[in-house]
Amino acid sequence: MKKKRFLWYLGGLVALVFGIVLDQWTKFLATTYLKGKEDIVLIKNVFCLHYLENRGAAFGIFQGQKTFFIITTLLLLSAALYFYIRLPYTKRFAAFRICTVLVAAGGIGNMIDRLCNNYVTDFFYFELIDFPVFNVADIYVVLAMCLFCYLAFFYFKEEDYQYFTFRGKKSVQDPEEQE
C-alpha cells in the first residue's frame, strides 16, 4: 500500500511540475514573441495568438483584485490536495486525481504570474466568437472542470461520494487490498 501511495504522489507531483513548466514556458514565449507585436493569425477571423496582460478574471471581472485571487487559489489548492490525499489509490479514482492535478497546475501557473507580474499573461483568442483571451493554465482548469462534471454525473456511484466529504469514511485504503 505504501509503495502504491508513493507512486500516486510521485506521479501527481511530476505531472504537476510538468504542467506548471509548460504553462510558464508558453507564457514566456507569448511575452517574447507577441508582446508589442501584431497578432499571429492561425485561422483567419477565427483564431489567433494575441498578447494580453489580464489583471482580472475572465471577461475582465475582478480587475486588480490580486489578494482575492491569491487567497482563492490557495483555498482551491488546499481542497485539491485534500481530495488527492483522501481518495483511494485505485484506478477508479485516477481521473479525479488528474482533475486535481490539472486544477492545481492551472492555479499555480496563474498565481505565479500574479505574484511576479501583477497580471496573468493570456494569448489564445477565438476571434470568431469574441471569447476571452486565455492561456494554458486556463485550459487546464476548464478541462478539469469538464472532466469532473462528467465523472460526477456519469461515472461515480453514490457510494463513491463518501470520499468527497469531510464526514465520509476515514479510511482511504485501497478496497482491493482489504480482501
C-alpha positions as CSV (number, residue, x, y, z in Angstrom):
1,M,0.0,0.0,0.0
2,K,2.8,2.4,0.8
3,K,4.5,1.8,-2.5
4,K,1.2,2.4,-4.4
5,R,0.6,5.6,-2.4
6,F,4.1,6.8,-3.1
7,L,3.8,6.1,-6.8
8,W,0.5,8.1,-6.9
9,Y,2.1,11.0,-5.1
10,L,5.2,10.9,-7.3
11,G,3.2,10.7,-10.5
12,G,1.0,13.6,-9.3
13,L,4.0,15.7,-8.4
14,V,5.7,15.0,-11.7
15,A,2.5,15.9,-13.7
16,L,2.0,19.0,-11.6
17,V,5.6,20.3,-12.2
18,F,5.3,19.4,-15.9
19,G,2.0,21.3,-16.2
20,I,3.4,24.4,-14.4
21,V,6.6,24.4,-16.5
22,L,4.6,24.0,-19.8
23,D,2.3,26.9,-18.7
24,Q,5.1,29.2,-17.8
25,W,7.1,28.3,-20.9
26,T,4.2,29.2,-23.2
27,K,3.7,32.5,-21.3
28,F,7.4,33.2,-21.8
29,L,7.0,32.5,-25.5
30,A,3.9,34.7,-25.7
31,T,5.7,37.6,-23.9
32,T,8.8,37.2,-26.1
33,Y,7.1,36.8,-29.5
34,L,3.8,38.6,-29.1
35,K,4.1,41.5,-26.6
36,G,4.0,44.8,-28.5
37,K,3.7,42.9,-31.9
38,E,0.9,42.1,-34.3
39,D,-1.3,39.1,-33.6
40,I,-0.3,35.8,-35.2
41,V,-3.3,34.7,-37.1
42,L,-3.6,30.9,-37.2
43,I,-7.1,30.7,-38.8
44,K,-8.2,34.0,-40.3
45,N,-11.2,35.6,-38.5
46,V,-11.4,32.5,-36.2
47,F,-8.3,32.0,-34.0
48,C,-5.1,33.9,-33.3
49,L,-2.4,34.4,-30.8
50,H,-2.9,37.8,-29.1
51,Y,-0.9,39.1,-26.2
52,L,-2.9,40.4,-23.2
53,E,-2.0,41.3,-19.7
54,N,-5.0,40.3,-17.6
55,R,-5.3,41.9,-14.2
56,G,-8.7,40.4,-13.6
57,A,-10.5,37.1,-14.4
58,A,-12.5,36.0,-17.4
59,F,-14.5,38.7,-19.1
60,G,-12.5,41.3,-17.2
61,I,-14.2,40.8,-13.9
62,F,-12.4,41.5,-10.6
63,Q,-9.9,43.8,-12.1
64,G,-6.9,44.5,-9.7
65,Q,-8.1,42.0,-7.0
66,K,-4.7,40.3,-6.6
67,T,-5.2,39.5,-2.9
68,F,-8.6,37.9,-3.7
69,F,-7.1,35.7,-6.4
70,I,-4.2,34.6,-4.3
71,I,-6.5,33.7,-1.3
72,T,-9.0,31.9,-3.6
73,T,-6.2,30.0,-5.3
74,L,-4.7,28.9,-2.0
75,L,-8.1,27.6,-0.9
76,L,-8.6,25.7,-4.1
77,L,-5.1,24.2,-3.9
78,S,-5.8,23.1,-0.3
79,A,-9.0,21.4,-1.4
80,A,-7.3,19.8,-4.3
81,L,-4.6,18.4,-2.0
82,Y,-7.2,17.2,0.5
83,F,-9.0,15.2,-2.2
84,Y,-5.9,13.9,-3.8
85,I,-4.7,12.5,-0.4
86,R,-8.1,11.3,0.7
87,L,-9.2,9.3,-2.3
88,P,-8.5,5.5,-2.5
89,Y,-5.4,4.6,-4.6
90,T,-7.4,2.8,-7.3
91,K,-7.8,3.2,-11.0
92,R,-11.5,4.1,-10.3
93,F,-10.3,7.5,-8.9
94,A,-7.5,8.1,-11.3
95,A,-9.5,10.5,-13.4
96,F,-10.4,12.6,-10.4
97,R,-6.8,12.7,-9.4
98,I,-6.0,14.0,-12.9
99,C,-8.6,16.7,-12.3
100,T,-7.0,17.8,-9.0
101,V,-3.5,17.9,-10.7
102,L,-4.9,20.0,-13.6
103,V,-6.6,22.4,-11.3
104,A,-3.5,22.7,-9.1
105,A,-1.2,23.3,-12.1
106,G,-3.5,25.9,-13.6
107,G,-4.0,27.7,-10.3
108,I,-0.3,27.7,-9.5
109,G,0.6,28.8,-13.1
110,N,-1.7,31.8,-12.9
111,M,-0.7,32.5,-9.3
112,I,3.0,32.7,-10.3
113,D,2.1,35.3,-12.9
114,R,0.0,37.3,-10.4
115,L,2.8,37.2,-7.8
116,C,5.7,38.0,-10.2
117,N,3.9,40.4,-12.7
118,N,0.7,41.6,-11.0
119,Y,-1.1,40.2,-14.1
120,V,-1.7,36.9,-15.9
121,T,-0.3,36.6,-19.4
122,D,-3.1,35.4,-21.8
123,F,-2.6,34.8,-25.5
124,F,-5.1,32.4,-27.1
125,Y,-8.0,34.3,-28.7
126,F,-11.0,32.9,-30.6
127,E,-11.9,35.9,-32.6
128,L,-14.9,34.3,-34.3
129,I,-16.9,34.2,-31.1
130,D,-15.0,37.0,-29.3
131,F,-14.2,34.6,-26.5
132,P,-12.0,36.0,-23.7
133,V,-8.3,35.7,-24.3
134,F,-6.9,32.8,-22.2
135,N,-3.7,30.7,-21.6
136,V,-2.6,27.1,-21.0
137,A,-3.3,27.3,-17.2
138,D,-6.9,28.3,-18.0
139,I,-7.2,25.3,-20.3
140,Y,-6.1,23.0,-17.5
141,V,-8.8,24.3,-15.2
142,V,-11.5,24.2,-17.8
143,L,-10.6,20.6,-18.8
144,A,-10.5,19.6,-15.2
145,M,-13.9,21.0,-14.5
146,C,-15.4,19.4,-17.6
147,L,-13.9,16.1,-16.7
148,F,-15.1,16.4,-13.1
149,C,-18.7,17.2,-14.2
150,Y,-18.6,14.1,-16.5
151,L,-17.4,12.0,-13.6
152,A,-19.9,13.4,-11.2
153,F,-22.9,12.9,-13.5
154,F,-22.0,9.7,-15.3
155,Y,-19.2,7.8,-13.7
156,F,-19.1,7.9,-9.9
157,K,-21.7,6.0,-7.9
158,E,-23.5,7.2,-4.8
159,E,-21.1,5.2,-2.6
160,D,-18.1,6.9,-4.2
161,Y,-19.2,10.3,-2.8
162,Q,-18.2,9.3,0.7
163,Y,-14.6,10.2,-0.2
164,F,-15.6,13.7,-1.3
165,T,-17.0,14.9,2.0
166,F,-15.3,15.9,5.2
167,R,-17.6,13.4,7.1
168,G,-17.1,10.4,4.9
169,K,-15.1,7.3,5.6
170,K,-11.8,8.0,7.4
171,S,-10.1,5.1,5.7
172,V,-8.6,5.7,2.3
173,Q,-7.3,2.2,1.9
174,D,-7.5,0.5,-1.4
175,P,-10.6,-1.7,-1.3
176,E,-8.7,-4.3,-3.4
177,E,-6.0,-4.6,-0.7
178,Q,-8.5,-5.1,2.1
179,E,-9.6,-8.5,0.8
